[in-house]
Amino acid sequence: MLFTRIQTQWRTGMNGATGLDYHGVGAAVQMMGETMTPELFSDIQIMERAALKAMQRKQ
């Protein structure tokens, strides 16, 4: 559910998404009443890499 809530936090460049804005992600986590733990951050990065790969395949 968190990953869908942070879908507006992508940094983009000339070739599309480059990664998540971690400051925005942290703010979203706090607004949801959650705590950014090392485990949660690692999980977000895993999903971020998978999403970037999927987006690159579409291009």
PyMOL commands that set and color helices and strands:
alter all, ss='L'
color gray80, all
select helices_A, chain A and resi 2-5+22-31+38-58
alter helices_A, ss='H'
color red, helices_A
select strands_A, chain A and resi 10-13+16-20
alter strands_A, ss='S'
color yellow, strands_A
deselect
rebuild
show_as cartoon
